Amino acid sequence: MNPMLPLNRREALMLGGAAALAATAAPRLAAAQTAAAATGPFKQPKLPFAESALAPTISAETVGLHYGKHHKAYFDTLNKLVPGTPYESMTLAEVVVKSATNKDTAIFNQAGQAWNHDLYWEQFTPGGPKAPQGQLAAAIADAFGDQAGLVKATTEAAGKVFGSGWVWLVADAGKLSLVGSSNADSPFAHGGQPLFGIDVWEHAYYLDYQNRRPDHVKAVLETIVNWSIVSDRLGA
């Protein structure tokens, strides 16, 4: 498994509290494990909006392929791998943490990406504020100056992720930083608290932005993030 890349001059959040976090992080995602898109014990949540709802920032074609093909495939493959293993009786979050600890790469790659995308789609649910508010806004101001500073820092962080991966806004005792991860990895897998995750695999943006990854990241943060969901993840 590739290590996470520390950004913003801070070490990536690692270790500590992983088991407890697996039981408590992203409660909406745990409740969302009800949709029937995969045939095994792990269920891909329904997309919380129409495929066209994120356009023009993310086109309906990209959403359809990203959710309906890539995200679904992680669940389908995971459900082929877990029968007869201890992971079969775990929640998805527990599988992510345990397979990361055990270095079960084949399981982790599928479970990690399934979980990462659950968090990803949820943060775009329409209807929330377009700017951070309250405690989240204060934490962003402390770490990045303001929302524009966060957008700039995240866009720069995305450029430092080599190849496929993610950029995460993470909280540690209320303090915010950015972390880059490779492939299926995430701060959550190692005990961290992700508030949002921006997918920088090419399948997330190439149809709409070709090789202009920074333009995609900037547009996502400025136009389609539901900041009330990000705030909920902070506990604010």
Number of C-alpha atoms within 10 A of each C-alpha: 14 9 12 22 19 18 22 16 9 11 13 23 23 15 14 11 12 23 16 11 19 25 13 11 20 23 12 15 17 18 9 16 17 13 12 13 17 18 12 16 20 23 20 26 22 16 18 14 13 12 18 14 17 20 15 12 20 21 16 16 13 20 23 16 16 17 19 15 11 18 21 20 19 21 25 21 18 27 20 12 15 18 13 8 9 10 18 17 13 15 15 24 25 20 25 31 22 22 19 21 15 9 12 14 15 13 22 24 20 23 28 27 23 29 25 25 24 23 20 17 19 23 23 24 20 16 11 16 13 15 15 22 15 10 14 24 18 14 20 21 17 12 16 19 13 16 16 15 14 20 18 17 17 27 21 17 22 27 15 15 22 14 12 14 22 25 30 25 20 25 19 12 8 14 13 21 26 27 28 29 26 20 21 24 24 32 24 26 30 23 20 22 26 28 25 26 24 24 22 26 17 16 16 20 23 15 14 18 15 12 12 12 19 18 14 24 24 20 16 17 24 15 15 22 26 21 24 21 23 23 18 14 21 24 11 14
